[in-house]
Amino acid sequence: SRAGCAQRLFMPALSSLKRDLTDTLQSLASEIDRSVDVDQFRSVSAGIARHEESIESLCDSLAVFEETCSALTTPLSSVAERIGAKLDERAKLNEQRERLRLLQRLAQTLHHLESLLDRPPAPEGAGAAEALDDLLRAAREMGRLRILRERGAEQKLRAVRPGLERWERVRKTLLRQLTDSLHAALAAGDEARAARVVLGFADADASAEATHWLRSEWVAPRLVPQLKGAVARGTERDALPRICAEVLVFARGGAFRPLRAAALADPQRPLHLLADSVWAEACAFLKGTPHLFGSLAGTPAALHAAHTATVALQAKLEALLQTPAERHYFRCHPAGADLMRRFNLPIYFQLRVQEIAKQLEAALARSDAAADTAEDGDGDGGGGGGG
């Protein structure tokens, strides 16, 4: 049959192919055995198995830890809340402690200040220096007390309010003693002592009171009579240059020299004594005598001389100042600005323009007349020649 014929034909070929595949497989197996370290492979396999066991053990531990954390979450939350409440309570206690410390420092400083000011005045001599040291120490205590009061006001301490009257009384006592000491130093011409007392005013945060006293009690009684004498020595029209000269003499003189000491030129706390006393008083005197400026109306030359003298006085007074802050304050002083406005420079320039225009018109008229005269002479001469 056909099946039997096909089997007889292909059987030898299949048998040969099977033997070839078997030989190839055996050779490959032998090659694999030669190329692979069986012992190392078994060791790696054993290590992987051990690591798998460790990983499984770690997963079990993590599961236990997760369960433990879940069990502790609620108790820890309550503990954290209690800790937060205690921290808030501690912060409030610290704030109250700081307030109590502030009140204690206020009371101690005020008591110390009162004890310094309640001492009997020392006689002139060796005790005067110690008394001045105590007074300046009291001024520093007053400055410290002011800072503490401001802090107490910021914290809205009710206990600070009852002490305001007591504080005002102590401050008035301190200022009175400082002004008495400053007057004595200026009267004696003691430059070093006067500078120390003025700096004491600054330490007590009373620079405004110092300049007010200087202007009203020291500068005005000495400067104003000199200015009135300058006005009386001549006509009102040329009085302002004389007044400027007297102001400069006073600022350079012995009455004000102790207040221009180098020790007072502190850039950190400029006092502006010259600007707020001498310059302000001179400007106030001129403002109180408006007829001086009225006499300058319609006289450009006198107005120019007065304005020039005032500008020169400003420059010379500014040269007496020692720090840029003092010079800037002097230039921008409102009394000086008000004084310069009284010159009414636009009117002055208008009068000057009118004066120059009149002179120019007169000169042009004379020139035109001379030209007409020359033309008439040329015409007469030409007519005579023709006859």
Disulfide bonds with the S-S distance in Angstrom:
none
